[in-house]
Amino acid sequence: MKKLTSRLSSAAAGFLLAGVIMGVAYASSSSAPPPPDLNDGASLDRLAGEGLLIDVKMAGTRLVAVGEFGHILLSDDNGASWRQTTAVPSRVTLTGVSFADAKTGYAVGHDTTILKTTDGGETWSLVHGGGGTENVLLSVVAIDAQTVLAVGTFNLVLESKDGGQTWGERKLVSEEAAVSALLSCKEPQSQEMDENELKTEEDIPPTDLHLQSAFKNGEGAIFIAAEKGSIYRSLDRGATWEMKVTCYPGSFWGGAVLKDGTIVIAGMRGNIWVSRNYGDSWAQVESHTTESLSGVIQLADGTVMIVGLGGAIVSSSDNGESFKAFNRPDRKGLAAIAQGPDGKVVIVGEPGIVFESAKPGS
């Protein structure tokens, strides 16, 4: 239990969403009223667009945003107006959403909850979880309408190959492969350790890493940003996986594959790492911010934009070779970013839904 608490506290310290991911704030307050039954379903909230939203994605030409209390918001006019769907059978905090096409999508969150929609987000059904489990799903990637991968805390991976009807838990890499990858970053010891000497946690790193964000490209490659500067990679639509390490000791929170195949990963303390060989090797790039970063996207004009804590917005106009940064005046935490069909940049986070047309340094 001590190890579990330590790991949770460590994750929570890294990013604004961790407090939501690891437990809603009012639940630990003795003076706050008890939370509603999470199985009652999302309730209509006229201020849902101003509350905490954690992810936003495109479903065809529709924008879909998800957040706390089971809130799911839809926009069919490039973000000019939003409406909340209450056809959501859960009030848990939703942390990620992904669409295989304009109609079929999945959302994940607390209590290993997985929701599915087949009408572009108008209505949702519960296809997994919701039973008050300790584990949290942090991200989901719909590889296609039938194949879905949901990832979360303590190396939790759930996979469905039948459109969400059944789910199985799997390990991406073996324990031995994970330990070997993590130990490759440690300096060799001057003397070999006696085989009978008791190994400590410093000698054998934990491999139950939080899997923070899964993302894909259009050619069957999938990547997962994780703790301890690690990235999981599959080049065959999730059939097999490898664990890559950057030797950065902190957490990565998000990433994207650019049009030219470059991979950009962002995380704690303004860390941005880039790979130009599909993850075989990585190099750190100066972000010009110390804010923790999460949402990553490449806009239609090629600009790379990343958002994070403190209202941080970081951008690159040269495919991640260099970045510029600024902070929004309200300095509220930002979690995810999308671009509507008309080119408008839509950002979600602590302030709900915001828009950003200016680029750093412009």
N, C-alpha and C positions, 0 to 999 in steps of 0.2 A: 504493500500500500504506500510506503514511503517513496519507493521508486516511481510509482504511478503519479503521486501528487507532485513530485519534483518535475517529472516530465511535462505534466499539464501546466505547471507554473512557468516553466521555461518557455513553452509554446505561447502561453498567454502574454508573456512579456514582449513578444516580438512584433505584434501587429494588432491594429485596432480590432480586427475581426475575431481575434483569438478569444476575447472576453465573451463574445457572442457564441463562438464555436464551442467553447468549453463550459458555457453555462450563462444563461441570461442574468444580467446584473441584479435585477430585483429579486431573483430567487434566493440570493444569499443575504438579503437585507431583512433583519428581524422586524423592521417597522413597515415593510411593504406588504400589501395584501397578497394572498396566495394567488398564483397564476391560474388562468382558466384551464379547463380540461382540454389537453392538446388534441384529443380525438374528436372534439366537437366540430372541427372544420374552421376555416378562416372566416372571420366576420368582416362585414363591410366597414371600411374606415376612410372617411373623406380626406384624411390627411396622410393616407398611406404613401403617397408620392413624396412626402416630406420626412418620412421615417427612414430607418436604416434599411438600405437595399444593398445586396452583396454581389449580385451578378446580373448581367444583361447580355442577351444574345439576339441574333436575328433569326426569325422563322419565316423564310421567304422575304417578303417586304415588311413584315411586322416586327416590331421591337418587343421583347419580352423581358421583364425585370422581376427578380425574386428577392425576398428578404425576410425579416423577422415576422413572427406571428402568422406564418403561412401566406404572407402577402404576395400576390402575383399580379403585376400590372402589364397592360397591353397598350400599344400605340400603333395605329394604322396610318398616321399622318406624319411620319418622320420625327416623332417625338413632340410635336406641337401640342397634342393633348393625350391624356392617358386615362384609362378606365381600369378599375380593379375587378377581376373575376373572383367571385366568392364560391365558385364550384371547385373548391379545394378541400379535400377531406382531412385536413390537418392544420393545427396552429403552430407547429414546430418552426423554428427558424430554418429557412431554406438558404443554403450556402452556394449552390451551383445549378446551372441549367445548360442543356445542350440539345440541339435539334439535328436530326438526321436529314430532314427535309422540311418543307414549309408546314407540314401538318404533324409529323411525329416527333415528339420531344420528351425529355426526361428532366426532372428536377430532384435534387437530393438535399439532405439536411440532417438535423439532430435525430436521435433515436434510430439511426440507420434507415431513415425514411427515404423511400424512392417513389416518386409520383410519375405518372405517364399521361401524356395527352396525345390524341390522334386528330385533333381539330385545331391545331395551331395555338393552343393555350387557352381556348375558351373554357374547356372542362378538363378535369384531372381525376385520375383514379389512383388509389394506393396500391402499389404492386410489391412493396416490400417494407418491412420494419414497422415503426410506430408503436413498439411495445415497451418503451421506456428503457432501452439499452443504454449503456454508458458510452459506447462508441459513436462517433460522429462522422458522417460522410461529408467531405469537404469539396468534392468536385466530381463531375460526371462528363463522359465523352460518349456521344452516340456515334459509333463507328459507321453504322447504317441503321435502318429501321429495326433490324432484328438483333444486332450485336451491340451491346452496351457495356461500358466499364465504369464502375463507380468506385472512388478511392477515398480514404480518410485517415483518421487517427490510428496510431500504432500499427501501421502497415496493413490496414484493412483494405482488401480488394474484393469487390463483388462483381460477378460477371453474369450476363444473360446472353444466350444465343438464340432465344425464341421470343424476342420482342417483349421481354419483361415478365413472361409467365412464370418462369422459374429462375432462381438465382443461386449461384454457387460461389463459395469463397475459395480464393486461390492465392498462391504465393508467386510473385513475379520472378524472383531469383532464389536460389538456395541459400541457406544460412551460411554455408561455407563461402559462396561467391560474394555475399554481402560483406562478411568479415574481411575477406581478402581485399576487396575494393577499398574499404575504409582504412585498413591498416597500410595500404600502399601510400597513404599520405603521411604516415608517421616516420620520423627519422629512425634509422636502424640503431638498435641498442649496441653499446660497446662490447657487451658480453652476452652470450646466449643464455637465456633463462633456463635454469635447471628444470627438467621435465616435471619434477616433483614439487616445484615451487608453486604456491597458490597464486593463480592469476586473478588480478583485480579487474574492476570494470574499466580501468584505464588501459589494461592490456587487451581486453576483449570488448570492443565497442558495442553498444546496443544496436540491434538491427531492426527493431520494431519502430522504424522511422515514420513520422507523420507524412503522409502523401498529400501535398497541399493543392496541386492544380494539374489536371490532365488536359492536354490539347493535342491536336492532330493537324496534318496537312491533307491535301487531296490525293495523295499517292500511297496511302496505307501506312504512313509513319505516325507513331504516337509517342508522346513524351510526357513525363510526369515530373514536376518540380517538387523536391522533397527537402527534408532536414539534412543537416551536416553537409551542405554544399553538394548534395547528390542529385543526379538526374537518372531516371529510368527511361530506357529507350526500347521501342519495338519497331522494327522495319517491315513487319509482316502482319499488320492489322491486329496486333495483340496476341498472336500465336506464341511467340517467344520473346523473351525480354533480356536485356543486359542492364547492369548498374554502372553508371559512369560517375566519376567523382572529380570535383574541381579543386579539392583540398581547401576550400573555404569552409570554416567550421560552423557558419551560421545557416539559417534556413532560406530556401528559395520559396517564393509565394506565387509566382506566375510566369508565363512565358508565351511565346508565339513562334511559329515558323514563318519566315518572310518569303516573299515571292521568289527570290533567288535561291532559297534553300537555307539561308542563314537562320540559325536558331538564337533567339534572345531570351535570356532567363533573368528575372529580377527578384530581389529579396530584401532581407534585413539590411539596415544601415546604408541604404542607397546602393547596394551591390547590384551591378549589372555584369553579366558574363555572356560572352558570345562564342558560338561555334560556327565555323564555315566548312566543316567536313562532317556534318550530320551527327555531331556529338562525340566524335572520336577524341577531339581535344578542345580545350576551352581557354579563353583569355578574358581577363577582367578589363572592362572599359570604364573610364571615369564618368560618373553620373552627374557630378557637381551638386549633389545633395547627400545629406546623411539620413534623410527620411526613409523609412521602410517602404518598399515598392511592391505592387501586386499586379494590377491589370496591365496587360501588354497587347498592343494591336498595331498592325500596319495599315495605314489609311490608303484610300484609292490612289492618292497622288504619290505614294511611296514613303511618306513620312511615318516613322515609328513613334508612337506615343505610349508612355507608361505613366500610371497614376499611383498614388500612395498616401501615406500619412501626411498630416500637416498641410493638406491641400496641394501636395507636390504633383507637378506635371513635368515630365521629362520627355524630350523629343530628339529625334535624330533625322537628318535629311540625307544621310549618306550610308544607309543600310547598317546602322549600328557601329560605324567607325568612330563616331564622336557624338556626344549628347550635350544639350543645354537644358537648364532647369529653371523653373520659377514656382512660386507658391500662390495659390488662390488667396485672396484677402481674408476670407473667413477661416482659413487654415483647418477646415474640417477634413477628417479622413476620407479618402476616396478609395474605392475597392475594385471597380471594373469599368471597362470602357468599350463602346461599340460605335459603329458608324452607320447611320441610316441611309436609305437609298438615295436621298438628295445630297449626301455628303456631310450632313450635320453630325458633329461628334457628341455623343450622349455618354455621360459619366454618372455612375451611381456610387453611393457610399453613405456616410454618416448624414449628409444633408438631404438624402433622398435622390432626386433626379436633378442634375445640373447639366449645363451645356458649356462647351468651351470652343471658341473659334480661334482664339489667339494661340500662337505657338511660341515656346520659349525663345527669347532673343529676338522676336519679331517686333 
